[in-house]
Amino acid sequence: MSDLWNGLPDEPHRSDWHWIEDGDGLRPLLWRGDDWPEPADRRSWRDGFAMLEPADLRNGRYHGRVMMPPVVAARFRLDVMFATA
């Protein structure tokens, strides 16, 4: 892990949850990759109701993908999609 992170996950084309640590602490954030259904929201992070650009997290530390069962990950993804509708 580098001290200077570019704000992108390991596989930026793929939407998934990732562990990020910054001034707000260690928390899971949803990365919306090229496979995200809404084109305007692709290549951004979701933190609750806030959208973050990769540049917003350059001073953070990337700890990798959140490992969770696919059914759980799909449910969280749907919850985020409907919360923004």
Residue pairs with C-beta under 8 A, 6 or more apart in sequence:
1 61
1 62
1 63
4 58
5 57
5 58
5 60
5 61
5 62
6 54
6 58
7 45
7 53
7 54
7 55
7 56
7 57
7 58
7 60
8 54
9 16
9 18
9 31
9 33
9 62
9 65
10 62
10 64
10 65
11 33
12 31
12 33
12 34
12 43
13 33
13 34
13 35
14 31
14 33
14 34
14 35
15 30
15 31
15 32
15 33
15 35
15 36
15 77
16 30
16 31
16 33
16 65
16 66
16 73
17 28
17 29
17 30
17 31
17 65
17 66
17 68
17 73
17 76
18 28
18 29
18 30
18 31
18 62
18 63
18 64
18 65
18 66
19 26
19 27
19 28
19 62
19 63
19 64
19 65
19 66
20 26
20 27
20 28
20 29
20 45
20 57
20 60
20 61
20 62
20 63
21 27
21 60
21 61
21 63
22 57
22 59
22 60
22 61
23 59
24 47
26 63
27 47
28 66
29 45
29 46
29 47
29 52
30 45
30 46
30 76
30 77
30 80
31 44
31 45
31 46
32 38
32 41
32 42
32 43
32 44
32 45
32 46
33 42
33 43
34 42
34 43
36 42
37 81
41 51
41 84
43 54
44 51
44 52
44 53
44 54
45 51
45 52
45 53
45 54
45 56
45 57
46 52
46 80
46 84
49 83
49 84
66 73
68 76
